[in-house]
Amino acid sequence: MWKQALYQIGNNGDDPAAVKALGTVAGAEYDPELQETAVYALGNTGSDAAVPILAGVAKKGGSKRVRSAAVNALGQLGTDKARAALLEILEMKPKEKE
């Protein structure tokens, strides 16, 4: 039920309350599956407000799977701000990436 709720919140578009709620789950030490779902839902919002959350998770999030999902969600957003965050991630030194 939680996963479906997270997806539906993400489908609300550029809603600050939705981004905040999803960011709470994505950035916290919840079940990795719920974190991953929240990250993908953030990518569905289309909101630039999700970029700092996703970039933070991509750089220092929990599992490798969750970090990878955050990178994918940034790509899904497709905004200039999201692309800038992806370029910043690419510039990280290899030991900083993992």
WOKATA-V537053 format. One record per residue. N is the residue number from 0. RES is the residue in three letters. PHI is phi as a letter, one per 20 degrees, with the letter a starting at -180 (* if undefined). PSI is psi in whole degrees, -180 to 180 (none if undefined). Layout:
BEGIN
n = (N | N)
res = (RES | RES)
phi = (PHI | PHI)
psi = (PSI | PSI)
END
This chain:
BEGIN
n = (0 | 1 | 2 | 3 | 4 | 5 | 6 | 7 | 8 | 9 | 10 | 11 | 12 | 13 | 14 | 15 | 16 | 17 | 18 | 19 | 20 | 21 | 22 | 23 | 24 | 25 | 26 | 27 | 28 | 29 | 30 | 31 | 32 | 33 | 34 | 35 | 36 | 37 | 38 | 39 | 40 | 41 | 42 | 43 | 44 | 45 | 46 | 47 | 48 | 49 | 50 | 51 | 52 | 53 | 54 | 55 | 56 | 57 | 58 | 59 | 60 | 61 | 62 | 63 | 64 | 65 | 66 | 67 | 68 | 69 | 70 | 71 | 72 | 73 | 74 | 75 | 76 | 77 | 78 | 79 | 80 | 81 | 82 | 83 | 84 | 85 | 86 | 87 | 88 | 89 | 90 | 91 | 92 | 93 | 94 | 95 | 96 | 97)
res = (MET | TRP | LYS | GLN | ALA | LEU | TYR | GLN | ILE | GLY | ASN | ASN | GLY | ASP | ASP | PRO | ALA | ALA | VAL | LYS | ALA | LEU | GLY | THR | VAL | ALA | GLY | ALA | GLU | TYR | ASP | PRO | GLU | LEU | GLN | GLU | THR | ALA | VAL | TYR | ALA | LEU | GLY | ASN | THR | GLY | SER | ASP | ALA | ALA | VAL | PRO | ILE | LEU | ALA | GLY | VAL | ALA | LYS | LYS | GLY | GLY | SER | LYS | ARG | VAL | ARG | SER | ALA | ALA | VAL | ASN | ALA | LEU | GLY | GLN | LEU | GLY | THR | ASP | LYS | ALA | ARG | ALA | ALA | LEU | LEU | GLU | ILE | LEU | GLU | MET | LYS | PRO | LYS | GLU | LYS | GLU)
phi = (* | f | g | f | f | f | g | f | f | f | f | f | m | f | d | g | f | f | f | f | f | f | f | f | f | f | e | e | e | e | g | g | f | f | g | f | f | f | f | f | f | f | f | f | f | m | e | f | f | e | g | f | f | f | f | f | f | f | e | b | f | g | f | g | f | f | f | f | f | f | f | f | f | f | f | f | f | m | e | g | f | f | f | f | f | f | f | f | f | f | e | f | f | g | f | f | f | d)
psi = (-39 | -45 | -45 | -40 | -42 | -45 | -44 | -38 | -41 | -27 | -1 | -2 | -151 | 67 | 115 | -37 | -38 | -45 | -42 | -46 | -45 | -38 | -35 | -45 | -42 | -36 | -5 | 170 | 58 | -178 | 130 | -32 | -39 | -39 | -47 | -42 | -43 | -38 | -48 | -39 | -37 | -38 | -28 | -16 | -27 | 12 | 131 | -20 | -20 | -18 | -50 | -33 | -51 | -40 | -41 | -43 | -42 | -37 | -38 | 20 | -179 | -105 | 162 | -37 | -41 | -41 | -42 | -41 | -36 | -40 | -45 | -40 | -37 | -43 | -38 | -37 | -46 | 12 | 167 | -41 | -39 | -41 | -39 | -40 | -40 | -41 | -38 | -40 | -41 | -29 | -8 | 148 | 150 | -42 | -22 | -21 | -32 | none)
END
